């Protein structure tokens, strides 16, 4: 599904063609007096992962709309251009080419999936087009394929993210499960994708280092929904929990079939931390997840974001990555602001590379807390939160700034 944007004469943005909020108008100076600057947004707005993707799309739109209303960068009108990647790398690759060919696009927010980021990073870097993901956690995306041996090298200069890495998330999950939940035997499973496999590997390394035992390992095809054969293996293994590296479309049915056979929790990463996991799983009670950052509902810095999101009338929730998406979008807006200021208050003719250069200077207090990037393009915010399903809802149980 391709979601298009149109610019109103007031400068506000509203979504059309399957839009996600009512046409409210309002805000900003007249668009014809300003330079239009486009921020691309890539996420799955159709298919199994659309709940997360729509939250990303809407939150990016809100950031652009807020910048316009506040005249954050004088002389500039921000427009978001969302494209649906359907959670498929080949579609994401096509979207990247579209963004690159449109010279008005000076930065891209997204994608959701690390496997899609992998096919975008090189073309974006070659085009000097800044990319900031609110959701990718694959460690190799920023630190290279040899990061596990300590040989960290940033492979692509145009790639940044506001989500911390699988190295942090998987290790945090292992510590929480072993130390806090007192679970010492785990069956390990992943969906063989970049995100899921990386998360499972990080969990395994830290869990065994702490003294836990991996009593069995398996891989699943995420498109399948019959997991009874694997559930039997889990039951016979003596596991006290199942750790799943993957996303909620498979994790929901997997958890439900697991509970039919054995009463142990399923734990996963931010890929299962979604309301849709609960919709797919009638027996989710007691299941666990980790997600990047603290819950925005607990952050004073996020109150305005939450209020503005509700007031904007979006039909979908901001989901797990709403706050991080707003901050990712705002990072690009801040880079534009720096580039314009460095050019005597005028929009540079070569804005795209100037925005990329300015990203190293970006530092601000965002929805999720202080936002800045290290030498690899990683967020400097390593806050993680563990959640548990209680009374049919995700409840935050523990947060900390975690470093393996």
N, C-alpha and C positions, 0 to 999 in steps of 0.2 A: 504494500500500500504506500503510495507516494503522497506525502502530506505537503501541501503547498502553503506558502504564506502570502498575504497581500498587505500592502502598506496603506493605511487609511490617511486621509489628508491631515489628520491630527498627529500623525507620527506613531500612533499606537499600533501594536500588532494584534491581529486576530487570526485564528486558524480557520481555514476553509477546506472544503473537500474532506469530510470526515473530521471536522474540527473538534477540539476537545473543550471548548468553552463557548459561552454565548458571546455575541458581538456586542462588546460594551463600549468600544471607542475610547476616547479620552486620552489625555496625557501628551506632553511633548510639544515641540514647535512644529511648524509645517515642514513636511518632508522635503519640499522643493527648495528650501533654503539651506539644506544640510547635505553633506556627503554621505551617501548610503554605504554602510559597511556591513558586509554579510558574514555571519558566523554559521558555518555548517553544523548540523547535528546528525550524527549517525547512531541509530539504535533500532532494535526490532520493534516496530509498532504494529506488527501483525504476527500471528503464530503463537506458539506455546509460551514464549518469553515476553509477550507484548505488555504484560502488566508492568514489568520493570522498564521496558523501552518507552512506554508512554509517559511514565513518571520522569524519565530523563528528558524527553522532548518538551514536556510542559515546563519543567523547572528551568531549562535553558531559555525558553520563551519568556518566562517571568523575569529572569535576570536582564535580558535585553530590553524588555518593556520598562523595567525599573530604571535602567540607565537612561533611557529616553525621557522618561518623566522627570528625572532629577537633573537632566542635562549634564550627566557625569563627564562627558567629553564634549565640550563646546564645538559646534560645527559638525558633529557626527550623529547620524541616526543609525542605530543598530537594527538589523533584521536577521532573524534566524531562518535558515533553510534546512528543514528536517528531511532526511531520506531514510527510508525503511530498509534495513539490511537483512531482514527476515532471519537473523541469527545464522546466516550462511556466509562463509568467507568469500565465495565467488561474487555474491551480490555486494558485499562490503568493498571488494576490490573495484567493482564497477562504480560504486558510489564515490570512492576516493578519486577516480578519474574524473567524475563529474565536478566534484569540488575543485580539483586542480585546474580544470579548464575554464572555470568561472573566475575571472580575475578579481571580481568584487569580494570573493570569499577570502578572508584574511586569517581564518583560524577555524578549527573543527573541534567540536565537543563530542566525545565518544571514542570508540564504541563501548557496548556492554561487554562483549566477549573478547577474551584475550586472543583466541584463535583468529578473530577478525582483525584485531590490532596488528597481528603479525604480517598480514598481507598489505596493510596500509602504511606501515612505518617507513619503508624505503621510498615509495613514491612521494609521500608527504615531505620527507627530508630532502629528497632531490629537488622538490618544488619550493623548498623553504616555507612550507605551510605548517604552521603550528597546530599540534594536536594535543588536546588535554582530555584524558579519560577520567570519568568519575568512578569507574567500576573495575577496570582491568587490574588483576593482582598477580599475573604471571611474572615471577621475578626476573626471568631472562629478558623481558621486554626492555628493561632499563639497565640491567647489569650484565647482560651478555650470557652466552650459553655455558660459560665456565665459572659462574658466580659461586657454585658450591665449593670449588677448590680455593676460593679466595681471589681468583683472577677476575676481578670485576672491571668490565670495560663497557662504557656506554655505547651501544651500537648505532643509535639513531638520534641525532641532535634535536629533531623537531618534536620528539615525543615527550610528554609530561603526563603526570596523573595526580589526582587528589585522593586516590585510594592507596593504602599501603599494600605491601607485597604478600604473596603466599608464604614466603619465608617467615614473615611475622605472623600472619593469620593462622597458618597450620600449626606453628609452634605454640601460639597462644591457646589454641583449642586443645592441644595435647596436655599442656600444663593444667588447664582448667579441668579437664576430664579426670586426669590422674590425681591432682592435688586436692581439688575442691570436691569433686564428685566421688572420689575414692574408687574409681574404676580402673582395674589393672589388666584386664583382658579385653582386647578389641579385635573385631573382624574388620578388615580394611577393604574398601571398594571404591572404584572410580569409573568415570564414563569415558576414559581414554582420550579426552580432549585436553587442550593445553591447560585450561584452568583447573579442571578436576584432577588430572594426573599430578600437576604441580602441587596442589593443595594436599593431596593424599601423601605425596612423598615427604613434604615438610612435616606433616603430622607424624608420620612414621618415625622419622629421624629423632624428633624431640621426645615422642612417647617412649621409645625404647631407651633413649638416653636417661630418662627419668626412672626407668626400671619397669615400665609396662611391657606387656607381651602382645605381639600381633599373632593371633591364633589362626589366622587364615587371610588370604588375599584373593580378590577376584576383580574382573573388569566386566562392565555391562555395556550393552548397546543402548544408548539413551533413548532411542526411538521405541524400544520395546517396552511393554507394560506387564509382561508375565515374568515375575521374578521368583516363582515358587521353587525352582531347582536350586537357586542360590540361597534362598531363605532356609532350605533344608540343610545346606552346608553350614550356615551360620548357627542354626540350632544345635547341630552335632558338634560344633567346635568348642562349646563352653564359653563363648563370648558373653561379656556383660554389657556390651554396647556395640553398635555398628557405626563406623565412621565412613561417610560417603563423600567423595570428592566429585561434585557435579552440581546440577541445577534442579529446581523444584519440579519440573514436569515429570521427571523420572523418580525423584526422591519421594514425592507424595505417595504414589502407588507402591513403591518399594517399602516405605515405612508401614503402610497399612497392611500389606501382605506379611511383613515381618511380625507385626503385633498379633496377627491371626495364628502364628506358630509359636512365638516366644515373646514374653513381656519384657523386652529390653529397649532402651531408647536408640533412635537413630540420631546421629549428630552430623552436621555439615557446616559449610561456610556460608558466606553472604549470598551464594547462589540459591540457597533454599530459604533464606530469610525474606519471606514474602507472604502476604495474605493469601496468595494463590496456593501456596504449599498446604495451608489449612483447608482450603476448599477442595483440594484433591485428596485429602487424607482425613477420613473420619475418625482415625485413631491416633492423632498426632500428639495427644496429651503426654507430656513428659519429654518430648523430643527437644533437641538442643541445636543451636546454631551460633555461629560467630558472625559479626559484621564489623566493618571498618567504622571507626569513630564512636562517639557516644550517641545514644538516641537523640535526635534533634529535639524531641519533646522535652528533654531534660536540660537543654542548653539555653541559657539566657540569650546567647547570640543568635539563636534560631527563631525566637518568638516572632520577629517581624516577618521572616520568611514564611512561617506557618500561617500567620494572619493574612499576608498578602496572597498566598496561594489559595486560601479559602475565598478571599474576596474576589479573586480573578475568575472564579466560577468554573475551574477545570472539572471535567466530569470524572477524571481518574485520580487516584491517590498519587502522591509524590513518591511513595514506595521507598525502598532501601537507599536509593542513590539520589534522592531529591536534593538534599542539602549539599552533597558532594558535587552534583551537577551544577547547581547554582554557583558554587565556588569555582568550578572549572570554567564556566562561562565568564564569570567575573574576572578571573585571572587573565583571560584574553582581552576583556574590556580594559582592565588596568594596563595591559601591555600597549593597547592602542593609545591610551591616555599618555603613557610615557613617550611613545613614538611621536605623538602630535606635539607634546611639550618640547621635546628635543629638536623639533623642526620649527621653532618659533611660533607655535600655536596653530600651525597649518597642517593639514593632512598630507603626509609625504606621498609623492607619486608612486614610490616603490614601498607602499605600506606593508605588504606581506612579509618581506625579509626584515623590515624594521620591527615588526611585531615579534618575530622570532628572536631577534637580538635583545629586545626589551624584556623577554620572559625571565632572564637571569636576575632582573631587578625587581620583579614582582613580589610584593610582600604586603599583606593586608589582613585585617581581622574579618574572617568570613563567617558564614552560617555555621560551619563545623568547627570554628576556632581559628587560630592563626594559620594563614596560608602562605607557604613559600615552598621552594623546590631546592633539592640538593644538587650536587654535581652530576647525578645520574638522571635528573628529571623526576625523581621520586618526591612525594610529599614529605615534609619534615614532621608531619603529624602522624605518630604511630599508635594513636589511641585505638583500642579494640574493645568490643563489648560481647559478652556471652549472654545468650537469650535462652529461655525455656518456655515451652508451650504450657500455659496454665489457664484452665477454664476456657479453653478454646482460643486463646490469644497469645501472641508473643509477649513475654515479660522480660525486661532487662534484669539481669541478675548480678553482673559484675563487669566493671570497666577498669582499664588501666592503660597507660602508655607503655606498650610492651616492646622490648628489644630482646631477641633471642640471644 
